[in-house]
Structure formats: structure tokens, C-alpha cells
Amino acid sequence: MMTLSGVALLRAFPLCLILLTPASVRAEELLVGMSAAFTGPSRGLGIELYRGSMAYLEPVNRRGGIHGKKIMIRAYDDGYNPTPAIRNTIKLINDDDVFLLVNYVGTPTVTRVLPLLKNYRQKHIYLFFPFTGAQPQRQPPYSDFVFNLRASYHNETEGLVDHFVRLGRTKIAVFYQADAYGRSGWEGVKDALARHGLKINGEATYRRGTEFSASLKQQVDILKAAGPEGIVSIGSYAACAALIRDARDSGWKVPIANVSFVGSVPMAKLLLQLGKAKGVDYTSNLINSQVVPSYEDMSLPAVKEYRQRMDEYGAKVPHPWGASDYQPDQYSFVSLEGFLNAKLLVQILSHLGAVPAKNRIKETVENLRNSDLGIGSLISFGPDKHQGSDRVYYTTLEDNKFVPLASWEQWRK
């Protein structure tokens, strides 16, 4: 018999508790697997991606799901570290028998999981819409096993470099995480500069897992000594916020641009909280590329739907990672991406029919053309096209939030 406390917990986290039942005895459900950072300095990425997806899936499931099957996410925490991600993936495939994988977070985790997908190819296991723009899952031998919705880091860094160069800012430095993620972005900046006949002006790295409390003055000094006219950062929100803090505290006002993975909303939250406490403005001269439109753009049907669903979903944080010190974002680019990931996944599962089969996933997705998610551009896949969107958006911090960047002219040299 369920205790009173058990009833209360079920009301608080209904979906998570339902997932404890083995998939093999729940024919009315379709189980998908997720490994992401739900703890540690990058936890906001995993939590908000999950929240955005669930905000879309909950009403779908309340209406009976897809072809009578509710879509359930079994999520495990990897702390943004490769070894737990590998362990979680093996468990999801072998023990949980998930239908597919979705919403993995980060290059260092995804790149280590890719060989597993290849090894399990007889089981037809595919990874959908990872939260990373890195190249390994976009190139052979692993591109066959991954479907990306978002644009790549090469798309993002090329756009950032091109805009800086057009403004006369040709000396571009790079701040990046010392791993596969940072290196992928570094290569994107290098290649983009090479197309202009330029080279990276200076570079500094940091270790994955760096907290906001860490000092990055050494990295600031290294970059500052090179004399760049712009910085492109490929990092996580805690470390990138720390770099911005230490650069501004040193009096250095150079424009700093971050790519989408940083998590612009949690980064801004850190900078705004510190700025308020110290009476310092840390929000000027910041640029962020995004791979989804602004959650403020109410002209887009998907944004209207997203905000409504997030309002209905409320401040839920996935159990058991709802730490008391974590304050979920009302809206963010990360949760919007999770929302769009779930919306496209539902479309794909609908196309698979009433009796979905893993061996039909690849062909079904590769035949998906001109899917309208309500974001102002259509999504298509193909046998040689496993990236649905190439579009990059640019934002800047104004009035305490990231808003669409209307003009780059303020940074013209």
C-alpha cells in the first residue's frame, strides 16, 4: 500500500516515479534515454534541456501520447563527465531497452559515447538532438548514428568571426575548454579566420568543471597580452562568466562572444547577481550566438507555444536533482531547445506508426522533409544530411537579459 508520503511524492514527480517500472512490462509507453549533467557546475544545461522537453511532452502524454503510447524520458546524471556517460548509455541500452537516445549534453560525453552507438549498430540505437555542435557526430564513421537538430559550432564560430572581421576587428583570440568541446570550437575559429587570410591572435584554456568561484586572472593576462580586438569563448557558463568577471575587473572591456553551449541565461544570472552585489556592470560588450530563436520573439508560433507550456509546467526540477539551491529559469534558450527537440521527436515517432520499430528509425528520419516547428525555417534530413538546421542567431545582454542583436555597429573599430 502506498504511504501518504509516497502519494505526495508521486504528485510532485509523477513522470519520474512512473519510469521506475521496467519498460518491458509497459507496452503503452515508449521509453527514451537521456544522459546529461544534472549535478555539478554545468547542471543548468541538463536540467533546463530536460524541463523544456518535458514541458512539451507532458500535455502530449495527457492526451494519450503518440498512437496510444506515452513518451517517457529515463534520465541519468553524468555530471558532464565521459565515464558516467558511457556507463549510463550501456545501462540505457542493455538494461532499460530504450527505444532511442535523446538530449545528451556536451562534446566530451557525446564523443565518448559515439563508439558505443557503432558497436550497438545491430540494435539500431540512434542518438537524437545532442546538445553539442561538435564535428565528430557530424562526420564518418559516427554520423550515421546521430541526428542533430542544432547548427554546428563551425556554423556558430564562422558567423562570429565573419561579423568581427567585417567590423574591422581582425585580431581574434580564443578562450576554450581544454577538451574535445573546446578544441572543436577552436578549430571552427581557426578555419573561419583562415578564410579571411588570418590566424588566431591568442589563446587560453581552462579545465572542464571549473567553478564560477575560480580565479581566471591568469587566462585574462595571457589573452590581454596578445592584444586581441575580440574574443570567442567556447566554454561552459560558470567558467565563461568567471573570465568575463576577471576581464572586467582588470578594466578590460574587449567584446567577448560565446557560443550557444555556454548557456547564456545561467551565465547572465551569475554575472547579474555578482554585479548587483558589487555595484559593477559585467553585462556590457557581450555577444552570444544561439541555435534557436529568441524566447522573446512572440511573432513565432513555437515561441508562443513554448512560453505557454513552460508556464503550465512551472518550476519542476527533475527528481532527484531538485537541489534546494537551484532556481530554474522561467524561459531560456536551453529549455527552448529542449522543447523543440521534443516537438520534432514527436513528429518522428508519429511517422513511425502505431507499431514503431527501431530498424525503421534511420530511413524514416532521412525521409523527413520540410518539417515546420514554428520557428520561421523548415527542418529537413536526408541520407547525407543528419543536421536539421544550419541557422545561427545572435544575441546581446540588454536590460538584464539576452535579446536579439539588431546591429553590430557598436563594435566597429
Order of alpha helices (4+ residues) and beta strands (2+ residues): alpha-alpha-beta-alpha-beta-alpha-beta-alpha-beta-beta-alpha-beta-alpha-beta-alpha-beta-alpha-beta-alpha-beta-alpha-alpha-alpha-beta-beta-beta-beta
